[in-house]
Amino acid sequence: MSTLANLTEVLFRLDFDPDTAVYHYRGQTLSRLQCRTYILSQASQLARLLKPGDRVVLALNDSPSLACLFLACIAVGAIPAVINPKSREQALADIAADCQASLVVREADAPSLSGPLAPLTLRAAAGRPLLDDFSLDALVGPADLDWSAFHRQDPAAACFLQYTSGSTGAPKGVMHSLRNTLGFCRAFATELLALQAGDRLYSIPKMFFGYGMGNSLFFPWFSGASALLDDTWPSPERVLENLVAFRPRVLFGVPAIYASLRPQARELLSSVRLAFSAGSPLPRGEFEFWAAHGLEICDGIGATEVGHVFLANRPGQARADSTGLPLPGYECRLVDREGHTIEEAGRQGVLLVRGPGLSPGYWRASEEQQARFAGGWYRTGDLFERDESGAYRHCGREDDLFKVNGRWVVPTQVEQAICRHLPEVSEAVLVPTCRLHDGLRPTLFVTLATPLDDNQILLAQRIDQHLAEQIPSHMLPSQLHVLPALPRNDNGKLARAELRHLADTLYHDNLPEERAC
């Protein structure tokens, strides 16, 4: 695709019945024609307020109004970025400053950003109407119902931003173009899942998460499906209500969500025919629980920098403890610490990926950040090994590794050894603790699948006995802590940094007269 084009316009021209549903919201259904008409009317107003290239931060809950405003921004050439509406004020201000936003759109009860360079703020209407005008009528006048002046540009140029979750540092703005967006839609929605007109999609992850944005915002337009949008936070109770009322055929979740839905297995299984998990590796126990109930969960991995999922299990062929194969059009390779390609099976390395969903790069990135995109490849930072069949298995992240007495500790080796063979443990996480007299030592946090029948000391003994048979001594945990739940960020990813801080705190709280490292 070399001619100038506009992503919203391209999505509108896909050949689907305009009277079919695209979004479901609060018991109501919106057709493609209704949404298209609304998007064009909003675009006519935004064109009086914004210039092509202006950045717009959308800090809104999931709704048709958010999806339509996003596409209206792209229609006029503005560059929208959807962020978590529950973001702290400082985090929102930092993102608005980073992308030099001209406009911020927030929920009705949210304050305006302050400061001499603060952008204009619009708010959603109270009461959550089906389609919100965000007070544009009052600001710029009535809409032009005949508007069609799409801003067309190079298909490789940025047309929206996604901000990373910040799990590995400050959030970074990732640019996405028409070309790479259609690329990840085609690879995942069409080639992997074979979504089609009439499919009903329910993504529990929200649109501020790249995984959720693809599922809820883009795939309904791209594949002819329809999606349930929910402006409330996904508690297990709320998810159950949605499953019963909406009866989705395709469900997108993260491992923690699937674990919380175990008591509702019957309701989930009554309609869901295809279940997908991403965000963090799906534990073997979770895969096996649902498989025993007749539901195959396909695990995969994506990255904001690649738009969506690029490595996944195929429906009908999913395996436990496997992230599957590269999606059609993608290539993956493993490299060692020196950057040399690893050819042999069973050896760990850092995963590099290239393919149709690859981002053009970071917004206003430093040279060090931009170096993650090199030679057409993106360095994910994830550690994998490949088996003889070519399937990949996740082994953690390169920044999770630490040394004890000069020897590398690979946390996932310990974590998987525990979760595979000790059924009473639901999740396990190994992190370093800075000890006063002997440097870094491993600390283990676990959550339990069932309440302990005995005390924690006996559990620690069982873990030690099991690990001693298969794990090098320098990787063995020096401390064990049982938690009711593990901390996670808003995207459902494990917050290892919080656990590292907790491990240090718990250790040094027991040393009141000693100085911390």
Secondary structure as UniProt FT lines:
FT   HELIX           7..12
FT   TURN            18..19
FT   STRAND          21..25
FT   TURN            26..27
FT   STRAND          28..31
FT   HELIX           32..46
FT   TURN            47..49
FT   TURN            52..53
FT   STRAND          55..59
FT   HELIX           64..75
FT   TURN            76..77
FT   STRAND          79..82
FT   TURN            85..86
FT   HELIX           89..98
FT   TURN            99..100
FT   STRAND          103..106
FT   TURN            108..109
FT   TURN            116..117
FT   STRAND          120..123
FT   TURN            126..127
FT   TURN            134..135
FT   HELIX           136..140
FT   TURN            145..146
FT   TURN            155..156
FT   STRAND          158..163
FT   TURN            167..168
FT   STRAND          173..177
FT   HELIX           178..185
FT   HELIX           186..192
FT   TURN            197..198
FT   STRAND          200..203
FT   TURN            207..208
FT   HELIX           210..213
FT   HELIX           214..218
FT   HELIX           219..223
FT   STRAND          226..229
FT   HELIX           236..246
FT   STRAND          250..253
FT   HELIX           255..260
FT   HELIX           262..264
FT   HELIX           265..269
FT   TURN            270..271
FT   STRAND          274..277
FT   HELIX           284..292
FT   TURN            293..294
FT   STRAND          297..302
FT   HELIX           304..306
FT   STRAND          309..312
FT   TURN            315..316
FT   TURN            320..321
FT   STRAND          324..326
FT   TURN            328..329
FT   STRAND          331..335
FT   TURN            337..338
FT   STRAND          341..342
FT   TURN            345..346
FT   STRAND          349..354
FT   TURN            356..357
FT   STRAND          361..362
FT   TURN            363..364
FT   HELIX           367..370
FT   TURN            371..372
FT   STRAND          373..374
FT   TURN            375..376
FT   STRAND          377..386
FT   TURN            388..389
FT   STRAND          392..397
FT   HELIX           398..400
FT   STRAND          402..404
FT   TURN            405..406
FT   STRAND          407..409
FT   HELIX           411..421
FT   TURN            423..424
FT   STRAND          425..435
FT   TURN            436..438
FT   STRAND          439..448
FT   HELIX           456..468
FT   TURN            469..470
FT   HELIX           473..475
FT   STRAND          479..482
FT   TURN            490..491
FT   HELIX           496..509
FT   TURN            512..513
//
